[in-house]
Amino acid sequence: MKIGILGTGGMAAALGGAWVAAGHSVMIGGRRPQRAQRIAELVAGAGTGSLADAARHGDAVLLAVPAAAAPQLAAELAGDLAGRTVVDCTNPLVPTDDGLMLDVGETGSIARRLAAAAPEAYVVKAFNLCHVSIWTLRPPTFENVPLAVPFCADHPTAIAATQTLIGSIGCTPAPCGGLARAAYLEATAALAIGMWWAGTQPRAAFPSPAEAPLP
């Protein structure tokens, strides 16, 4: 699969490296060519270009910029993103005295804001629950169980592409419904990251169905 990555931070390097290792064709795009080149050097085998180049390169496009900047960038590249799967891995979190809170505007989620900014793109929410370091593992496996990656998507093409992106790096796709449910993934990130910061373990709050059968 051809994958474009918009952004030159840690998520671009970590997921880009995982996808290159899985055999995908990856192009990293940024506003500063030198920064994009440095990230590509960390991701041996990735190409570089402008943000528009990366958007046009990808059958799937990872939007890996700060959440506050993501909607404007999606609007700027709306024409280049049309007909492509656009994966939103951002977390719109703001530290407050009461802990991490969401900052998503009136749409309910950053993912829905991206869909409004680039209405002909197939927006997906995914890869937002884990720290960047997790995506450098080959593969991300814990207690002999592959990491599950929840995602929300509406379009069949986007669903299939996202399952490939997740499965090809050794993780398990975990569909969580349409994009209307992306707000729940973003809220889960706020809760889980807040628990980690507090020194507690989010995984311990979710026993498996076999251990706690549903009624």
Salt bridges, closest charged atoms under 4 A:
ASP53 OD1 - ARG56 NH2 3.11
GLU76 OE1 - ARG31 NH2 2.97
ASP80 OD1 - ARG56 NH1 3.22
ASP88 OD2 - LYS125 NZ 2.81
GLU143 OE2 - ARG203 NH1 3.94
GLU186 OE2 - LYS125 NZ 2.85
